[in-house]
């Protein structure tokens, strides 16, 4: 069961990575990387069971949080142009 | 009873794998960003939920299954927030949602 799950997750990760390389806009790439990170969390959990070392779940937990923070940070950088300001601040500064 | 729970775990992991692969195919094949978001969201909720529930059924009621449920709760909170931030950034970034293509308009629902 765990071998089949890890192989299926690997196939899904390859397909999402193809979208990250092809993606016409930056948002396609960010979306593909976010989805890739979620699948990485699942793969770490399944591999922990496969190798008989469920301590890997701590890594999966941390990776889920880092993946979310990274996605939101990249999106804010591309939307505002600066991580320290909000959209309103940058509009006021332009005016 | 043991066998029933193990069979349920197999079924849940199979469902999770199915939804994950279908979501990945959707991310690869859908035509624009917003429809790809739909497919990716299905991976995050159904695929991850079924897979983690199957793994925790396989494990039983221990600290490990508690960690699996914790991962599931974190994904349940972070995935909609990330999807919403992505859709908002794409809309403000000037990506137009895909309209009906001229020439291939489907009139089955309009009459």
N, CA and C atoms of all chains as a GROMACS GRO file, in nm:
protein
  618
    1UNK      N    1   0.082  -0.120   0.000
    1UNK     CA    2   0.000   0.000   0.000
    1UNK      C    3   0.086   0.126   0.000
    2UNK      N    4   0.190   0.127   0.087
    2UNK     CA    5   0.272   0.248   0.096
    2UNK      C    6   0.357   0.267  -0.028
    3UNK      N    7   0.403   0.156  -0.089
    3UNK     CA    8   0.481   0.168  -0.212
    3UNK      C    9   0.395   0.226  -0.323
    4UNK      N   10   0.271   0.174  -0.336
    4UNK     CA   11   0.181   0.226  -0.440
    4UNK      C   12   0.151   0.373  -0.416
    5UNK      N   13   0.130   0.410  -0.289
    5UNK     CA   14   0.099   0.551  -0.259
    5UNK      C   15   0.217   0.641  -0.293
    6UNK      N   16   0.339   0.595  -0.262
    6UNK     CA   17   0.454   0.682  -0.290
    6UNK      C   18   0.479   0.692  -0.439
    7UNK      N   19   0.456   0.582  -0.515
    7UNK     CA   20   0.474   0.589  -0.661
    7UNK      C   21   0.371   0.683  -0.723
    8UNK      N   22   0.243   0.673  -0.678
    8UNK     CA   23   0.140   0.763  -0.730
    8UNK      C   24   0.169   0.908  -0.698
    9UNK      N   25   0.216   0.934  -0.576
    9UNK     CA   26   0.251   1.071  -0.539
    9UNK      C   27   0.368   1.121  -0.623
   10UNK      N   28   0.464   1.033  -0.654
   10UNK     CA   29   0.576   1.074  -0.739
   10UNK      C   30   0.530   1.112  -0.879
   11UNK      N   31   0.436   1.032  -0.934
   11UNK     CA   32   0.383   1.066  -1.067
   11UNK      C   33   0.312   1.200  -1.064
   12UNK      N   34   0.230   1.223  -0.959
   12UNK     CA   35   0.159   1.351  -0.948
   12UNK      C   36   0.258   1.466  -0.934
   13UNK      N   37   0.368   1.446  -0.859
   13UNK     CA   38   0.466   1.553  -0.842
   13UNK      C   39   0.536   1.585  -0.974
   14UNK      N   40   0.562   1.482  -1.056
   14UNK     CA   41   0.625   1.507  -1.186
   14UNK      C   42   0.532   1.590  -1.274
   15UNK      N   43   0.400   1.555  -1.273
   15UNK     CA   44   0.305   1.630  -1.357
   15UNK      C   45   0.295   1.775  -1.313
   16UNK      N   46   0.292   1.798  -1.180
   16UNK     CA   47   0.283   1.936  -1.131
   16UNK      C   48   0.411   2.013  -1.163
   17UNK      N   49   0.525   1.944  -1.159
   17UNK     CA   50   0.651   2.010  -1.189
   17UNK      C   51   0.659   2.050  -1.336
   18UNK      N   52   0.599   1.967  -1.424
   18UNK     CA   53   0.594   2.006  -1.566
   18UNK      C   54   0.516   2.136  -1.581
   19UNK      N   55   0.406   2.151  -1.505
   19UNK     CA   56   0.330   2.276  -1.511
   19UNK      C   57   0.413   2.392  -1.458
   20UNK      N   58   0.493   2.367  -1.353
   20UNK     CA   59   0.576   2.475  -1.298
   20UNK      C   60   0.681   2.521  -1.398
   21UNK      N   61   0.731   2.429  -1.481
   21UNK     CA   62   0.829   2.468  -1.582
   21UNK      C   63   0.760   2.536  -1.699
   22UNK      N   64   0.643   2.484  -1.743
   22UNK     CA   65   0.575   2.538  -1.860
   22UNK      C   66   0.507   2.670  -1.833
   23UNK      N   67   0.447   2.682  -1.711
   23UNK     CA   68   0.348   2.783  -1.676
   23UNK      C   69   0.364   2.917  -1.741
   24UNK      N   70   0.264   2.968  -1.813
   24UNK     CA   71   0.283   3.094  -1.885
   24UNK      C   72   0.301   3.214  -1.792
   25UNK      N   73   0.223   3.224  -1.684
   25UNK     CA   74   0.237   3.338  -1.593
   25UNK      C   75   0.308   3.295  -1.466
   26UNK      N   76   0.347   3.395  -1.385
   26UNK     CA   77   0.415   3.365  -1.259
   26UNK      C   78   0.319   3.294  -1.162
   27UNK      N   79   0.188   3.321  -1.174
   27UNK     CA   80   0.091   3.263  -1.081
   27UNK      C   81   0.076   3.114  -1.105
   28UNK      N   82   0.090   3.071  -1.232
   28UNK     CA   83   0.088   2.927  -1.260
   28UNK      C   84   0.204   2.858  -1.190
   29UNK      N   85   0.318   2.923  -1.192
   29UNK     CA   86   0.436   2.861  -1.128
   29UNK      C   87   0.420   2.855  -0.977
   30UNK      N   88   0.368   2.965  -0.919
   30UNK     CA   89   0.347   2.965  -0.773
   30UNK      C   90   0.244   2.859  -0.733
   31UNK      N   91   0.138   2.850  -0.812
   31UNK     CA   92   0.035   2.748  -0.785
   31UNK      C   93   0.094   2.608  -0.793
   32UNK      N   94   0.175   2.582  -0.896
   32UNK     CA   95   0.235   2.450  -0.912
   32UNK      C   96   0.331   2.420  -0.796
   33UNK      N   97   0.406   2.522  -0.752
   33UNK     CA   98   0.499   2.497  -0.641
   33UNK      C   99   0.425   2.473  -0.511
   34UNK      N  100   0.312   2.545  -0.491
   34UNK     CA  101   0.231   2.520  -0.370
   34UNK      C  102   0.177   2.378  -0.369
   35UNK      N  103   0.125   2.336  -0.484
   35UNK     CA  104   0.072   2.200  -0.495
   35UNK      C  105   0.183   2.096  -0.479
   36UNK      N  106   0.300   2.127  -0.535
   36UNK     CA  107   0.416   2.037  -0.519
   36UNK      C  108   0.454   2.023  -0.372
   37UNK      N  109   0.448   2.135  -0.297
   37UNK     CA  110   0.481   2.129  -0.156
   37UNK      C  111   0.383   2.045  -0.076
   38UNK      N  112   0.252   2.059  -0.109
   38UNK     CA  113   0.153   1.975  -0.041
   38UNK      C  114   0.179   1.827  -0.067
   39UNK      N  115   0.211   1.796  -0.194
   39UNK     CA  116   0.239   1.656  -0.227
   39UNK      C  117   0.368   1.609  -0.159
   40UNK      N  118   0.464   1.700  -0.139
   40UNK     CA  119   0.587   1.662  -0.067
   40UNK      C  120   0.556   1.626   0.078
   41UNK      N  121   0.465   1.703   0.140
   41UNK     CA  122   0.424   1.672   0.278
   41UNK      C  123   0.365   1.532   0.284
   42UNK      N  124   0.275   1.501   0.190
   42UNK     CA  125   0.213   1.368   0.188
   42UNK      C  126   0.318   1.260   0.163
   43UNK      N  127   0.414   1.288   0.073
   43UNK     CA  128   0.516   1.188   0.041
   43UNK      C  129   0.606   1.162   0.162
   44UNK      N  130   0.639   1.269   0.238
   44UNK     CA  131   0.721   1.249   0.358
   44UNK      C  132   0.647   1.162   0.458
   45UNK      N  133   0.514   1.187   0.474
   45UNK     CA  134   0.435   1.107   0.568
   45UNK      C  135   0.432   0.961   0.526
   46UNK      N  136   0.407   0.936   0.394
   46UNK     CA  137   0.399   0.798   0.346
   46UNK      C  138   0.536   0.729   0.357
   47UNK      N  139   0.644   0.803   0.324
   47UNK     CA  140   0.778   0.743   0.330
   47UNK      C  141   0.816   0.708   0.474
   48UNK      N  142   0.769   0.790   0.570
   48UNK     CA  143   0.794   0.757   0.710
   48UNK      C  144   0.734   0.623   0.747
   49UNK      N  145   0.611   0.597   0.700
   49UNK     CA  146   0.549   0.467   0.728
   49UNK      C  147   0.619   0.356   0.651
   50UNK      N  148   0.661   0.387   0.526
   50UNK     CA  149   0.724   0.284   0.442
   50UNK      C  150   0.856   0.238   0.502
   51UNK      N  151   0.933   0.332   0.557
   51UNK     CA  152   1.064   0.296   0.613
   51UNK      C  153   1.055   0.257   0.760
   52UNK      N  154   0.934   0.261   0.817
   52UNK     CA  155   0.921   0.225   0.957
   52UNK      C  156   0.976   0.328   1.052
   53UNK      N  157   0.984   0.453   1.007
   53UNK     CA  158   1.030   0.561   1.094
   53UNK      C  159   0.927   0.674   1.096
   54UNK      N  160   0.821   0.660   1.176
   54UNK     CA  161   0.715   0.763   1.175
   54UNK      C  162   0.760   0.896   1.233
   55UNK      N  163   0.887   0.908   1.278
   55UNK     CA  164   0.933   1.039   1.326
   55UNK      C  165   0.939   1.140   1.212
   56UNK      N  166   0.937   1.089   1.085
   56UNK     CA  167   0.935   1.179   0.970
   56UNK      C  168   0.816   1.273   0.971
   57UNK      N  169   0.711   1.238   1.048
   57UNK     CA  170   0.591   1.320   1.048
   57UNK      C  171   0.618   1.459   1.103
   58UNK      N  172   0.715   1.472   1.193
   58UNK     CA  173   0.751   1.605   1.242
   58UNK      C  174   0.804   1.691   1.128
   59UNK      N  175   0.887   1.628   1.042
   59UNK     CA  176   0.938   1.701   0.925
   59UNK      C  177   0.822   1.745   0.835
   60UNK      N  178   0.724   1.654   0.816
   60UNK     CA  179   0.610   1.687   0.731
   60UNK      C  180   0.532   1.804   0.787
   61UNK      N  181   0.515   1.805   0.920
   61UNK     CA  182   0.442   1.914   0.986
   61UNK      C  183   0.512   2.047   0.963
   62UNK      N  184   0.644   2.050   0.983
   62UNK     CA  185   0.720   2.174   0.963
   62UNK      C  186   0.716   2.215   0.816
   63UNK      N  187   0.726   2.115   0.726
   63UNK     CA  188   0.729   2.147   0.583
   63UNK      C  189   0.597   2.208   0.538
   64UNK      N  190   0.484   2.161   0.595
   64UNK     CA  191   0.353   2.217   0.558
   64UNK      C  192   0.349   2.365   0.593
   65UNK      N  193   0.398   2.401   0.713
   65UNK     CA  194   0.394   2.542   0.755
   65UNK      C  195   0.488   2.626   0.670
   66UNK      N  196   0.610   2.576   0.644
   66UNK     CA  197   0.706   2.653   0.564
   66UNK      C  198   0.653   2.674   0.423
   67UNK      N  199   0.586   2.573   0.368
   67UNK     CA  200   0.530   2.582   0.233
   67UNK      C  201   0.427   2.693   0.225
   68UNK      N  202   0.339   2.700   0.326
   68UNK     CA  203   0.236   2.804   0.328
   68UNK      C  204   0.299   2.942   0.338
   69UNK      N  205   0.394   2.957   0.432
   69UNK     CA  206   0.457   3.089   0.451
   69UNK      C  207   0.530   3.131   0.323
   70UNK      N  208   0.599   3.037   0.259
   70UNK     CA  209   0.672   3.068   0.137
   70UNK      C  210   0.579   3.112   0.025
   71UNK      N  211   0.466   3.041   0.010
   71UNK     CA  212   0.371   3.078  -0.096
   71UNK      C  213   0.317   3.219  -0.075
   72UNK      N  214   0.274   3.248   0.050
   72UNK     CA  215   0.216   3.380   0.076
   72UNK      C  216   0.322   3.489   0.061
   73UNK      N  217   0.447   3.461   0.102
   73UNK     CA  218   0.553   3.561   0.089
   73UNK      C  219   0.583   3.592  -0.057
   74UNK      N  220   0.593   3.487  -0.141
   74UNK     CA  221   0.621   3.510  -0.283
   74UNK      C  222   0.507   3.588  -0.349
   75UNK      N  223   0.381   3.551  -0.314
   75UNK     CA  224   0.267   3.622  -0.372
   75UNK      C  225   0.265   3.768  -0.330
   76UNK      N  226   0.296   3.795  -0.202
   76UNK     CA  227   0.295   3.934  -0.157
   76UNK      C  228   0.408   4.012  -0.225
   77UNK      N  229   0.521   3.947  -0.245
   77UNK     CA  230   0.631   4.016  -0.312
   77UNK      C  231   0.593   4.054  -0.454
   78UNK      N  232   0.522   3.964  -0.526
   78UNK     CA  233   0.486   3.996  -0.663
   78UNK      C  234   0.369   4.092  -0.671
   79UNK      N  235   0.285   4.097  -0.565
   79UNK     CA  236   0.170   4.187  -0.570
   79UNK      C  237   0.209   4.328  -0.528
   80UNK      N  238   0.289   4.341  -0.422
   80UNK     CA  239   0.320   4.473  -0.366
   80UNK      C  240   0.456   4.521  -0.413
   81UNK      N  241   0.549   4.429  -0.434
   81UNK     CA  242   0.684   4.469  -0.471
   81UNK      C  243   0.775   4.485  -0.353
   82UNK      N  244   0.722   4.464  -0.231
   82UNK     CA  245   0.801   4.480  -0.109
   82UNK      C  246   0.734   4.397  -0.001
   83UNK      N  247   0.814   4.326   0.079
   83UNK     CA  248   0.754   4.241   0.181
   83UNK      C  249   0.713   4.321   0.304
   84UNK      N  250   0.768   4.442   0.323
   84UNK     CA  251   0.742   4.516   0.445
   84UNK      C  252   0.623   4.609   0.438
   85UNK      N  253   0.566   4.628   0.319
   85UNK     CA  254   0.456   4.723   0.303
   85UNK      C  255   0.329   4.652   0.261
   86UNK      N  256   0.215   4.719   0.280
   86UNK     CA  257   0.089   4.666   0.227
   86UNK      C  258   0.064   4.729   0.091
   87UNK      N  259  -0.043   4.681   0.026
   87UNK     CA  260  -0.076   4.733  -0.107
   87UNK      C  261  -0.114   4.880  -0.100
   88UNK      N  262  -0.184   4.918   0.010
   88UNK     CA  263  -0.228   5.056   0.027
   88UNK      C  264  -0.107   5.150   0.043
   89UNK      N  265  -0.009   5.106   0.123
   89UNK     CA  266   0.111   5.188   0.143
   89UNK      C  267   0.182   5.215   0.011
   90UNK      N  268   0.198   5.111  -0.071
   90UNK     CA  269   0.273   5.130  -0.195
   90UNK      C  270   0.195   5.219  -0.292
   91UNK      N  271   0.059   5.210  -0.290
   91UNK     CA  272  -0.019   5.298  -0.376
   91UNK      C  273  -0.005   5.443  -0.332
   92UNK      N  274  -0.006   5.466  -0.200
   92UNK     CA  275   0.011   5.602  -0.151
   92UNK      C  276   0.148   5.657  -0.188
   93UNK      N  277   0.247   5.569  -0.182
   93UNK     CA  278   0.382   5.616  -0.213
   93UNK      C  279   0.394   5.650  -0.362
   94UNK      N  280   0.321   5.574  -0.448
   94UNK     CA  281   0.324   5.605  -0.590
   94UNK      C  282   0.259   5.741  -0.615
   95UNK      N  283   0.146   5.769  -0.544
   95UNK     CA  284   0.083   5.900  -0.561
   95UNK      C  285   0.173   6.009  -0.503
   96UNK      N  286  -1.253  -0.720   1.339
   96UNK     CA  287  -1.253  -0.575   1.355
   96UNK      C  288  -1.123  -0.514   1.304
   97UNK      N  289  -1.014  -0.582   1.336
   97UNK     CA  290  -0.883  -0.536   1.288
   97UNK      C  291  -0.878  -0.531   1.135
   98UNK      N  292  -0.933  -0.640   1.074
   98UNK     CA  293  -0.931  -0.649   0.928
   98UNK      C  294  -1.018  -0.541   0.865
   99UNK      N  295  -1.131  -0.511   0.930
   99UNK     CA  296  -1.222  -0.410   0.874
   99UNK      C  297  -1.154  -0.274   0.872
  100UNK      N  298  -1.086  -0.240   0.984
  100UNK     CA  299  -1.020  -0.110   0.990
  100UNK      C  300  -0.906  -0.104   0.889
  101UNK      N  301  -0.834  -0.215   0.870
  101UNK     CA  302  -0.725  -0.217   0.772
  101UNK      C  303  -0.779  -0.199   0.630
  102UNK      N  304  -0.894  -0.266   0.602
  102UNK     CA  305  -0.954  -0.250   0.470
  102UNK      C  306  -1.000  -0.107   0.448
  103UNK      N  307  -1.058  -0.044   0.554
  103UNK     CA  308  -1.098   0.096   0.543
  103UNK      C  309  -0.977   0.185   0.516
  104UNK      N  310  -0.864   0.154   0.580
  104UNK     CA  311  -0.742   0.232   0.557
  104UNK      C  312  -0.697   0.220   0.412
  105UNK      N  313  -0.704   0.097   0.358
  105UNK     CA  314  -0.667   0.078   0.216
  105UNK      C  315  -0.757   0.160   0.126
  106UNK      N  316  -0.888   0.155   0.152
  106UNK     CA  317  -0.983   0.227   0.067
  106UNK      C  318  -0.957   0.378   0.075
  107UNK      N  319  -0.929   0.428   0.197
  107UNK     CA  320  -0.906   0.572   0.212
  107UNK      C  321  -0.778   0.614   0.142
  108UNK      N  322  -0.671   0.532   0.153
  108UNK     CA  323  -0.546   0.568   0.085
  108UNK      C  324  -0.566   0.563  -0.067
  109UNK      N  325  -0.646   0.465  -0.115
  109UNK     CA  326  -0.673   0.458  -0.259
  109UNK      C  327  -0.749   0.580  -0.309
  110UNK      N  328  -0.852   0.623  -0.233
  110UNK     CA  329  -0.927   0.743  -0.269
  110UNK      C  330  -0.835   0.866  -0.270
  111UNK      N  331  -0.751   0.877  -0.166
  111UNK     CA  332  -0.661   0.992  -0.159
  111UNK      C  333  -0.565   0.996  -0.276
  112UNK      N  334  -0.514   0.879  -0.313
  112UNK     CA  335  -0.422   0.872  -0.427
  112UNK      C  336  -0.493   0.911  -0.556
  113UNK      N  337  -0.618   0.861  -0.571
  113UNK     CA  338  -0.696   0.893  -0.690
  113UNK      C  339  -0.716   1.044  -0.702
  114UNK      N  340  -0.759   1.110  -0.591
  114UNK     CA  341  -0.786   1.253  -0.598
  114UNK      C  342  -0.657   1.332  -0.620
  115UNK      N  343  -0.544   1.284  -0.561
  115UNK     CA  344  -0.418   1.355  -0.580
  115UNK      C  345  -0.375   1.351  -0.726
  116UNK      N  346  -0.384   1.232  -0.788
  116UNK     CA  347  -0.341   1.220  -0.928
  116UNK      C  348  -0.435   1.297  -1.020
  117UNK      N  349  -0.567   1.292  -0.991
  117UNK     CA  350  -0.662   1.367  -1.074
  117UNK      C  351  -0.637   1.517  -1.063
  118UNK      N  352  -0.605   1.565  -0.939
  118UNK     CA  353  -0.574   1.706  -0.923
  118UNK      C  354  -0.448   1.746  -0.998
  119UNK      N  355  -0.348   1.657  -1.000
  119UNK     CA  356  -0.225   1.688  -1.073
  119UNK      C  357  -0.252   1.692  -1.223
  120UNK      N  358  -0.337   1.600  -1.273
  120UNK     CA  359  -0.372   1.604  -1.415
  120UNK      C  360  -0.446   1.733  -1.447
  121UNK      N  361  -0.534   1.777  -1.354
  121UNK     CA  362  -0.605   1.902  -1.375
  121UNK      C  363  -0.512   2.021  -1.378
  122UNK      N  364  -0.413   2.025  -1.286
  122UNK     CA  365  -0.316   2.135  -1.288
  122UNK      C  366  -0.238   2.136  -1.418
  123UNK      N  367  -0.212   2.018  -1.473
  123UNK     CA  368  -0.135   2.012  -1.598
  123UNK      C  369  -0.219   2.048  -1.719
  124UNK      N  370  -0.350   2.014  -1.719
  124UNK     CA  371  -0.429   2.021  -1.842
  124UNK      C  372  -0.526   2.138  -1.850
  125UNK      N  373  -0.564   2.200  -1.736
  125UNK     CA  374  -0.666   2.305  -1.739
  125UNK      C  375  -0.616   2.429  -1.813
  126UNK      N  376  -0.707   2.510  -1.871
  126UNK     CA  377  -0.663   2.615  -1.963
  126UNK      C  378  -0.610   2.743  -1.898
  127UNK      N  379  -0.659   2.785  -1.780
  127UNK     CA  380  -0.606   2.910  -1.724
  127UNK      C  381  -0.587   2.898  -1.573
  128UNK      N  382  -0.536   3.006  -1.510
  128UNK     CA  383  -0.493   3.000  -1.370
  128UNK      C  384  -0.608   2.963  -1.278
  129UNK      N  385  -0.726   3.021  -1.300
  129UNK     CA  386  -0.836   3.004  -1.205
  129UNK      C  387  -0.891   2.862  -1.209
  130UNK      N  388  -0.898   2.803  -1.328
  130UNK     CA  389  -0.944   2.664  -1.335
  130UNK      C  390  -0.838   2.569  -1.280
  131UNK      N  391  -0.709   2.607  -1.293
  131UNK     CA  392  -0.604   2.525  -1.232
  131UNK      C  393  -0.610   2.531  -1.081
  132UNK      N  394  -0.651   2.648  -1.028
  132UNK     CA  395  -0.670   2.661  -0.882
  132UNK      C  396  -0.775   2.563  -0.832
  133UNK      N  397  -0.880   2.544  -0.910
  133UNK     CA  398  -0.985   2.449  -0.872
  133UNK      C  399  -0.927   2.309  -0.857
  134UNK      N  400  -0.848   2.267  -0.954
  134UNK     CA  401  -0.790   2.132  -0.948
  134UNK      C  402  -0.693   2.119  -0.832
  135UNK      N  403  -0.612   2.223  -0.809
  135UNK     CA  404  -0.514   2.216  -0.700
  135UNK      C  405  -0.584   2.212  -0.565
  136UNK      N  406  -0.697   2.286  -0.554
  136UNK     CA  407  -0.772   2.283  -0.429
  136UNK      C  408  -0.830   2.147  -0.399
  137UNK      N  409  -0.870   2.074  -0.505
  137UNK     CA  410  -0.921   1.939  -0.482
  137UNK      C  411  -0.811   1.848  -0.430
  138UNK      N  412  -0.689   1.863  -0.480
  138UNK     CA  413  -0.577   1.786  -0.426
  138UNK      C  414  -0.557   1.814  -0.278
  139UNK      N  415  -0.564   1.945  -0.243
  139UNK     CA  416  -0.532   1.983  -0.106
  139UNK      C  417  -0.634   1.931  -0.007
  140UNK      N  418  -0.764   1.935  -0.043
  140UNK     CA  419  -0.865   1.893   0.055
  140UNK      C  420  -0.892   1.743   0.048
  141UNK      N  421  -0.940   1.695  -0.066
  141UNK     CA  422  -0.982   1.555  -0.074
  141UNK      C  423  -0.862   1.461  -0.071
  142UNK      N  424  -0.760   1.488  -0.155
  142UNK     CA  425  -0.646   1.396  -0.163
  142UNK      C  426  -0.572   1.386  -0.033
  143UNK      N  427  -0.530   1.503   0.021
  143UNK     CA  428  -0.452   1.501   0.146
  143UNK      C  429  -0.537   1.449   0.261
  144UNK      N  430  -0.666   1.488   0.266
  144UNK     CA  431  -0.753   1.443   0.375
  144UNK      C  432  -0.769   1.293   0.377
  145UNK      N  433  -0.805   1.234   0.260
  145UNK     CA  434  -0.824   1.089   0.256
  145UNK      C  435  -0.693   1.015   0.285
  146UNK      N  436  -0.581   1.065   0.229
  146UNK     CA  437  -0.453   0.996   0.248
  146UNK      C  438  -0.412   0.997   0.396
  147UNK      N  439  -0.424   1.113   0.460
  147UNK     CA  440  -0.383   1.122   0.601
  147UNK      C  441  -0.478   1.044   0.691
  148UNK      N  442  -0.609   1.045   0.659
  148UNK     CA  443  -0.703   0.966   0.738
  148UNK      C  444  -0.675   0.817   0.722
  149UNK      N  445  -0.640   0.775   0.598
  149UNK     CA  446  -0.605   0.634   0.577
  149UNK      C  447  -0.482   0.594   0.654
  150UNK      N  448  -0.380   0.681   0.654
  150UNK     CA  449  -0.258   0.649   0.730
  150UNK      C  450  -0.286   0.641   0.879
  151UNK      N  451  -0.371   0.732   0.930
  151UNK     CA  452  -0.397   0.728   1.074
  151UNK      C  453  -0.486   0.610   1.112
  152UNK      N  454  -0.575   0.565   1.021
  152UNK     CA  455  -0.651   0.442   1.046
  152UNK      C  456  -0.558   0.322   1.050
  153UNK      N  457  -0.457   0.324   0.962
  153UNK     CA  458  -0.361   0.214   0.959
  153UNK      C  459  -0.279   0.209   1.087
  154UNK      N  460  -0.256   0.326   1.146
  154UNK     CA  461  -0.170   0.332   1.265
  154UNK      C  462  -0.245   0.298   1.392
  155UNK      N  463  -0.371   0.339   1.401
  155UNK     CA  464  -0.444   0.319   1.526
  155UNK      C  465  -0.442   0.446   1.608
  156UNK      N  466  -0.486   0.436   1.733
  156UNK     CA  467  -0.501   0.556   1.815
  156UNK      C  468  -0.375   0.578   1.897
  157UNK      N  469  -0.273   0.642   1.837
  157UNK     CA  470  -0.147   0.668   1.906
  157UNK      C  471  -0.108   0.814   1.886
  158UNK      N  472   0.010   0.850   1.934
  158UNK     CA  473   0.062   0.986   1.917
  158UNK      C  474   0.091   1.015   1.771
  159UNK      N  475   0.125   0.908   1.694
  159UNK     CA  476   0.156   0.926   1.552
  159UNK      C  477   0.031   0.967   1.474
  160UNK      N  478  -0.082   0.903   1.506
  160UNK     CA  479  -0.205   0.941   1.436
  160UNK      C  480  -0.249   1.080   1.479
  161UNK      N  481  -0.215   1.119   1.601
  161UNK     CA  482  -0.244   1.257   1.642
  161UNK      C  483  -0.166   1.357   1.557
  162UNK      N  484  -0.038   1.322   1.528
  162UNK     CA  485   0.041   1.410   1.443
  162UNK      C  486  -0.016   1.417   1.301
  163UNK      N  487  -0.063   1.301   1.250
  163UNK     CA  488  -0.124   1.301   1.116
  163UNK      C  489  -0.246   1.391   1.112
  164UNK      N  490  -0.329   1.383   1.217
  164UNK     CA  491  -0.450   1.466   1.220
  164UNK      C  492  -0.411   1.613   1.233
  165UNK      N  493  -0.300   1.640   1.305
  165UNK     CA  494  -0.251   1.778   1.317
  165UNK      C  495  -0.208   1.832   1.181
  166UNK      N  496  -0.135   1.749   1.103
  166UNK     CA  497  -0.097   1.791   0.967
  166UNK      C  498  -0.221   1.820   0.885
  167UNK      N  499  -0.324   1.734   0.899
  167UNK     CA  500  -0.446   1.752   0.822
  167UNK      C  501  -0.514   1.884   0.861
  168UNK      N  502  -0.517   1.916   0.992
  168UNK     CA  503  -0.580   2.041   1.036
  168UNK      C  504  -0.503   2.161   0.981
  169UNK      N  505  -0.368   2.154   0.984
  169UNK     CA  506  -0.289   2.264   0.929
  169UNK      C  507  -0.317   2.282   0.780
  170UNK      N  508  -0.324   2.171   0.705
  170UNK     CA  509  -0.353   2.182   0.562
  170UNK      C  510  -0.492   2.240   0.541
  171UNK      N  511  -0.587   2.202   0.628
  171UNK     CA  512  -0.723   2.251   0.616
  171UNK      C  513  -0.730   2.401   0.637
  172UNK      N  514  -0.641   2.456   0.723
  172UNK     CA  515  -0.641   2.601   0.742
  172UNK      C  516  -0.561   2.672   0.633
  173UNK      N  517  -0.444   2.619   0.597
  173UNK     CA  518  -0.354   2.694   0.510
  173UNK      C  519  -0.393   2.685   0.363
  174UNK      N  520  -0.454   2.574   0.320
  174UNK     CA  521  -0.481   2.558   0.177
  174UNK      C  522  -0.584   2.659   0.124
  175UNK      N  523  -0.698   2.682   0.191
  175UNK     CA  524  -0.789   2.784   0.138
  175UNK      C  525  -0.730   2.924   0.142
  176UNK      N  526  -0.652   2.955   0.247
  176UNK     CA  527  -0.591   3.088   0.255
  176UNK      C  528  -0.492   3.108   0.141
  177UNK      N  529  -0.411   3.007   0.113
  177UNK     CA  530  -0.315   3.018   0.003
  177UNK      C  531  -0.384   3.028  -0.131
  178UNK      N  532  -0.491   2.950  -0.150
  178UNK     CA  533  -0.564   2.955  -0.276
  178UNK      C  534  -0.628   3.092  -0.297
  179UNK      N  535  -0.686   3.146  -0.188
  179UNK     CA  536  -0.749   3.278  -0.199
  179UNK      C  537  -0.645   3.385  -0.228
  180UNK      N  538  -0.530   3.379  -0.160
  180UNK     CA  539  -0.425   3.478  -0.185
  180UNK      C  540  -0.376   3.470  -0.329
  181UNK      N  541  -0.368   3.348  -0.382
  181UNK     CA  542  -0.320   3.330  -0.520
  181UNK      C  543  -0.421   3.386  -0.620
  182UNK      N  544  -0.552   3.359  -0.597
  182UNK     CA  545  -0.653   3.410  -0.689
  182UNK      C  546  -0.658   3.561  -0.685
  183UNK      N  547  -0.646   3.619  -0.564
  183UNK     CA  548  -0.648   3.764  -0.550
  183UNK      C  549  -0.527   3.827  -0.619
  184UNK      N  550  -0.409   3.767  -0.598
  184UNK     CA  551  -0.289   3.822  -0.660
  184UNK      C  552  -0.297   3.812  -0.812
  185UNK      N  553  -0.353   3.702  -0.863
  185UNK     CA  554  -0.364   3.686  -1.008
  185UNK      C  555  -0.461   3.787  -1.066
  186UNK      N  556  -0.574   3.812  -0.993
  186UNK     CA  557  -0.674   3.907  -1.044
  186UNK      C  558  -0.618   4.048  -1.043
  187UNK      N  559  -0.550   4.088  -0.932
  187UNK     CA  560  -0.492   4.222  -0.928
  187UNK      C  561  -0.371   4.232  -1.019
  188UNK      N  562  -0.309   4.119  -1.050
  188UNK     CA  563  -0.194   4.121  -1.139
  188UNK      C  564  -0.231   4.128  -1.285
  189UNK      N  565  -0.363   4.128  -1.315
  189UNK     CA  566  -0.406   4.151  -1.452
  189UNK      C  567  -0.431   4.026  -1.534
  190UNK      N  568  -0.445   3.909  -1.469
  190UNK     CA  569  -0.479   3.788  -1.544
  190UNK      C  570  -0.630   3.784  -1.559
  191UNK      N  571  -0.679   3.786  -1.685
  191UNK     CA  572  -0.822   3.784  -1.709
  191UNK      C  573  -0.873   3.641  -1.700
  192UNK      N  574  -0.990   3.621  -1.634
  192UNK     CA  575  -1.049   3.486  -1.636
  192UNK      C  576  -1.092   3.448  -1.777
  193UNK      N  577  -1.082   3.319  -1.807
  193UNK     CA  578  -1.111   3.271  -1.942
  193UNK      C  579  -1.260   3.284  -1.971
  194UNK      N  580  -1.295   3.352  -2.082
  194UNK     CA  581  -1.436   3.364  -2.122
  194UNK      C  582  -1.469   3.250  -2.216
  195UNK      N  583  -1.598   3.247  -2.257
  195UNK     CA  584  -1.640   3.145  -2.352
  195UNK      C  585  -1.570   3.168  -2.485
  196UNK      N  586  -1.517   3.061  -2.542
  196UNK     CA  587  -1.449   3.076  -2.670
  196UNK      C  588  -1.552   3.095  -2.780
  197UNK      N  589  -1.528   3.192  -2.870
  197UNK     CA  590  -1.620   3.212  -2.980
  197UNK      C  591  -1.603   3.098  -3.080
  198UNK      N  592  -1.716   3.051  -3.132
  198UNK     CA  593  -1.710   2.942  -3.229
  198UNK      C  594  -1.739   2.806  -3.166
  199UNK      N  595  -1.703   2.790  -3.039
  199UNK     CA  596  -1.731   2.663  -2.972
  199UNK      C  597  -1.829   2.683  -2.857
  200UNK      N  598  -1.928   2.772  -2.878
  200UNK     CA  599  -2.025   2.801  -2.773
  200UNK      C  600  -2.122   2.685  -2.760
  201UNK      N  601  -2.145   2.644  -2.636
  201UNK     CA  602  -2.232   2.529  -2.611
  201UNK      C  603  -2.372   2.580  -2.577
  202UNK      N  604  -2.472   2.549  -2.660
  202UNK     CA  605  -2.606   2.604  -2.641
  202UNK      C  606  -2.697   2.509  -2.568
  203UNK      N  607  -2.645   2.401  -2.511
  203UNK     CA  608  -2.733   2.302  -2.453
  203UNK      C  609  -2.807   2.355  -2.330
  204UNK      N  610  -2.742   2.446  -2.253
  204UNK     CA  611  -2.804   2.494  -2.129
  204UNK      C  612  -2.886   2.621  -2.149
  205UNK      N  613  -2.877   2.685  -2.268
  205UNK     CA  614  -2.931   2.819  -2.281
  205UNK      C  615  -3.075   2.820  -2.327
  206UNK      N  616  -3.132   2.709  -2.375
  206UNK     CA  617  -3.268   2.715  -2.427
  206UNK      C  618  -3.371   2.673  -2.324
   0.00000   0.00000   0.00000
